[in-house]
């Protein structure tokens, strides 16, 4: 925040009075949030104009700002280091900023010969401004005192959860059409207009203070577009039921062990490693990416559906996550430890404590599956389907907040898989990568634009020719996706998007495929 005060006090009358005029008729709002904002106007003092990231040398008021900062020390920035010089202000904000600068001026008056420093006319102007804003300053002081008392009262009260179950949910209705030159049947026409739907109801409650029990019910009927491989799968296709039969798709309980450690117990067909941090702001299947691959790195899909995870935060710069998810736990022969599983270990670094959107993660997943690798994206060969597979996967994921309206991220993943059954056993290497561009609040608050460019999982080599599979995928296909989620209101959004798949199944003999999607999401 700043004070509209020129470096030379001989300019005070013209500058301050001219700046006062636009705000003279602004009405004060009696809101706790505004009073809190005003109380923090001088919470981030600066000693050099260069500390204000959005002030440039070419700005018309640069010299005045520089003098106010370096000569009088009566400018304060916002906590994020910005000045926000083009933002409108209220009389309350002007009053508290003016008062801060007047205090600095008075200190200099008390320390020096008044006749040498200030003209009598300027002093008269200062006194007039003080008198003009006496009422605002008095009212503001009372509001701030009330706010501080309220905050102290809230700090004394322990947070209490609502033990009355709360219901929320979402409905997705999507129209999808795929067109291009390739499909599984090889007849050169994969155009098929479909309408999909998915309903989720979440029941949430708690037993103590910071825990949460979630039960999710789901009904869905989502049809993935036809493609030679797994690249055309949609983001909102999930669960074992696709014929609008209701079932419990997730049951989970999250609770803190201490201020640094949180535990999650979960089961259900909607349980993946994405219950932890996948480092992608486009991951939402209701408001984000329209493709399964665009949500996050495929190694986060190598776990099962039932297990436990622990999150440890030793400080604000580091987060450590560990999880174990088993498959087919309802089968007594496999249980938690004798069947398919995935074990994840991940370290997330936050370079800037105040910017939780900027982070980098290093991920390791050890997995076993009795029917292929299990990520179900990319080429058919990269999934090693129809055989028992153990694997070690390594990933690097990152996201950088470039500005309030733009974030740049992506991932690189490598899996070393070993085929344990079939006529021929051997090792296989699978690679994938993606670059993500996120545009939060594009057009208006709540909107989201997204672009995803990458290579879905590709078999790049194997130690032996596994039965029914090539030694490697013959070519490289690319995944190019764009979408725009438009927030109509708090409860309804519509997301048109397009997926372009080159050389589907990583084979140039398959012509390009285009998948158009219009997804409408209703939040309950």
Secondary structure, DSSP 8 states (H G I E B T S, - for coil): ------SSGGGHHHHHHHHHHTTTT------HHHHHHHHTTTSSB-SSGGG-TT--TTSTTHHHHHHIIIII---B--TTS---TTS---HHHHHHHHHHHHHHHHHHHHHS-HHHH--HHHHHHHHHHHHHTHHHHHHHHHHHHHHHHHHHHHHHS------S-EEEEEEEEEEEEEEES--TT-SS-----EEEEEEEEEEEE-SSSS-EEEEEEEEEE------SSSTT-BTT--SS--SS--EEEEEEEEEESSSSEEEEEEESTT-SGGGS----TT--TTTS-SBSGGGS-GGGGSS-SEEEEEEEEEETTEEEEEEEEES-TTSTTTTTTSS-EEEEEEEEE-SSTT-TT-EEEEEEEEEEESSS-S---S-SGGGTTTS-EEEEEEEEEEEEEEETTEEEEEEEEEEEEEE-SSSS-EEEEEEEEEEEEEEETSSSTT-EEEEEEEEEEEEEEESS--TTS-SS-SS---EEEEEEEEE-SSSEEEEEEEEEESSGGG-TTS--EEEEEEEEEEE-
